[in-house]
Amino acid sequence: MPMTAPDTDVTAAVCLFRGLADPARLAIVRHLALGEHRVVDLTAHLGLAQSTVSGHLSCLRDCGLVTARAEGRASLYSLARPELLDLLAAAERLLEATGDTVTLCPSYGQDTGA
């Protein structure tokens, strides 16, 4: 796998990972990996408020990660890029390999508030 040159601009990657770092957005993306959902479905499955889900879906759409199609008066949301599933799968494999190290990280771990 080719590595990025050290002088390559990483701004877009930082923005992508920052967008996925929000727990609600990541939960929405992971749920959309199962297939299309309406906002009402996502609120029921994830236990989030409708306004929270709608706001995060809007953010994910603006980033080009989620798409919507009208069905009657509702919109069905889905992942716009199948590569996002590959990224999530790679992240899961990495987390399995590192165990609790990421969670316990003093800079970005669970207890840092980061």
N, C-alpha and C positions, 0 to 999 in steps of 0.2 A: 504494500500500500504506500503510495507516495506521501511524503511528509511535506508540510508547508514550509517554505523558506523562512528563515528567521526574520527577514525584513518585510514579509507579507503583512498587509493590513488585516488585522483580526477584528475590526470593528463590527462587521456583520455577524461573525460568529459570537462575539460577546453579546450582541443584541438578541440573537436567537436564544442563547442559553439563559440570559436574563429573563426573557419572556417566558421560558419554560420553567423558571425557578419558582414562580408563584404557585403555591400548593393548589389553589383552585384551578388555575389554568392547566397545570399538569394533570390534575384529576379529570378535567374535561377532555383533554387530548387523549388520555388513556382510555376513557370511556368511548370516545369517538372511534378509537381503534377497533371497537366491536362492530361498528357500522353507523348508519345514519340515525340521528336522534333529533327530536324537537326540543325546544327549551324546556317545556313542561316535563318531558321525559328525563332530561338531565337534572332538573331540580329535584325530581322524585328519587332518582337513583343516587344522587350525590349529597342530598340533604342541604343544598345551598339555596339561597333566596333567588327568586326569578331575576331580580335586578343584578345580582352578582353574576349569575350565569350569562345574562344578556351582555353585560359589560365586558366580561372576559371573552365571550364569543366575538364581540366587536373588535377587540384587540387582536385576537387570533386571526380574524378575517383581514384586518388592516396589515398584518404581517404576512399574509399569503399562505398561512398554514391551514386555514379552515375555509370551506366554501359552503354556500347555502343555496338551496333550490326551493322554490315555492311549490307547495302542495295545498291547494285550496287557500285557506286563510292563514295557514301555518307555514313555517320554513323548516326544512330538514337540513341539518348541519352534518357535514362529514369532513374528514381530513382531505385537504387539497393535494397533498403530496405523499405518495406512498413511501418515499424515502424517510419520512418522519417515523414510520414504524420500524425501519432499520435502525434509526438513531436510538429509539426507545429500547429496542432489543439489545443493542450494543451497550447501552447504559446499564441495563439489567445484568448483563454478563460481567461488566466491569464491577458493579456493586457486589455481585456474588464473589468475585475474585478478591476484592479488597476487604470483605467482611465488614466489621464495625469501624474500620479505620476512617472512612469518610464521615460517618455519624459522629465519631469522637474527635474529629479534627479540631484543634484549638482555635483555628481561624474561622472556619465556616461550618463547624459541626452544630449539632442540635442545640447545645447549651449556650451558643455564642450570641443568639438573637440576630444573626446575620441573615 
